[in-house]
Protein backbone atom coordinates (compact mmCIF):
# COMPACT_ATOMS: atom_id res chain seq x y z
CA UNK A 1 0.00 0.00 0.00
CA UNK A 2 1.09 3.57 -0.69
CA UNK A 3 -0.08 6.89 0.68
CA UNK A 4 -0.66 9.58 -1.93
CA UNK A 5 -0.80 13.27 -1.05
CA UNK A 6 -2.29 15.30 -3.88
CA UNK A 7 -2.28 19.05 -4.25
CA UNK A 8 -5.81 20.41 -4.62
CA UNK A 9 -7.10 23.84 -5.54
CA UNK A 10 -10.24 25.35 -4.00
CA UNK A 11 -11.30 28.73 -5.34
CA UNK A 12 -14.41 30.91 -5.57
CA UNK A 13 -16.39 31.01 -8.81
CA UNK A 14 -19.36 33.40 -8.79
CA UNK A 15 -21.86 31.93 -6.27
CA UNK A 16 -20.00 28.68 -5.59
CA UNK A 17 -16.57 27.19 -4.94
CA UNK A 18 -14.77 24.97 -7.40
CA UNK A 19 -12.24 22.38 -6.35
CA UNK A 20 -9.93 20.24 -8.40
CA UNK A 21 -6.84 18.11 -8.25
CA UNK A 22 -4.48 19.14 -11.07
CA UNK A 23 -2.84 15.68 -11.24
CA UNK A 24 -6.24 13.96 -11.60
CA UNK A 25 -8.24 16.60 -13.46
CA UNK A 26 -8.03 14.68 -16.76
CA UNK A 27 -9.59 11.70 -14.94
CA UNK A 28 -12.51 13.61 -13.44
CA UNK A 29 -10.76 14.97 -10.34
CA UNK A 30 -12.92 18.09 -10.01
CA UNK A 31 -16.04 19.21 -8.20
CA UNK A 32 -17.92 22.23 -6.86
CA UNK A 33 -20.03 23.17 -3.84
CA UNK A 34 -21.60 26.31 -2.37
CA UNK A 35 -19.10 26.78 0.47
CA UNK A 36 -15.33 26.51 0.64
CA UNK A 37 -15.56 23.89 3.39
CA UNK A 38 -17.97 21.73 1.39
CA UNK A 39 -15.78 22.02 -1.72
CA UNK A 40 -12.69 20.88 0.20
CA UNK A 41 -14.60 18.03 1.83
CA UNK A 42 -15.98 16.89 -1.50
CA UNK A 43 -12.71 17.03 -3.46
CA UNK A 44 -11.13 14.77 -0.87
CA UNK A 45 -13.72 12.10 -1.66
CA UNK A 46 -13.46 12.72 -5.41
CA UNK A 47 -9.67 12.20 -5.27
CA UNK A 48 -10.14 8.97 -3.29
CA UNK A 49 -12.76 7.61 -5.70
CA UNK A 50 -10.77 8.67 -8.77
CA UNK A 51 -7.62 6.92 -7.56
CA UNK A 52 -9.52 3.77 -6.63
CA UNK A 53 -11.29 3.77 -10.00
CA UNK A 54 -8.02 4.12 -11.86
CA UNK A 55 -6.56 1.13 -10.03
CA UNK A 56 -9.70 -0.95 -10.65
CA UNK A 57 -9.35 -0.26 -14.37
CA UNK A 58 -5.67 -1.20 -14.41
CA UNK A 59 -4.44 2.38 -14.71
CA UNK A 60 -1.54 3.81 -12.75
CA UNK A 61 -2.23 6.51 -10.20
CA UNK A 62 -0.02 9.53 -10.99
CA UNK A 63 3.09 9.77 -8.83
CA UNK A 64 4.43 12.98 -10.38
CA UNK A 65 5.07 15.85 -10.81
CA UNK A 66 6.50 16.35 -7.33
CA UNK A 67 4.77 19.71 -6.85
CA UNK A 68 1.40 17.97 -7.44
CA UNK A 69 1.82 14.49 -5.89
CA UNK A 70 3.84 13.02 -3.04
CA UNK A 71 3.91 9.27 -2.55
CA UNK A 72 4.94 7.51 0.65
CA UNK A 73 5.30 3.79 1.25
CA UNK A 74 2.88 2.38 3.79
CA UNK A 75 -0.18 3.92 5.39
CA UNK A 76 -0.11 7.46 6.74
CA UNK A 77 -2.72 9.99 7.86
CA UNK A 78 -2.83 13.53 6.52
CA UNK A 79 -4.61 16.37 8.31
CA UNK A 80 -5.15 20.04 7.52
CA UNK A 81 -4.84 22.32 10.51
Phi, psi and omega in degrees: 000147177235153173253124179254134173242113183256140171286135175234156178240132176232121184214152180288149178212096183057249185259018181213179177241133175257149178221142179204159177248107184307322182289339183243005185300323178292347180251012179097015183280061180212157181198181173207157175205174183276343176234158179298318181297316179295320180295319178293317178300315184291318183295330176299317179288323178297316179298316179300309182294323179295313178298315179297318179296321178298315180296319179298330180264013176077014178269156176273139174281133182303137177241013180204164003284159186297338177276356180246330186219133170238135182238134181233138175292147177082186183259132178225169176238134178246136177228151173252124181235000000 
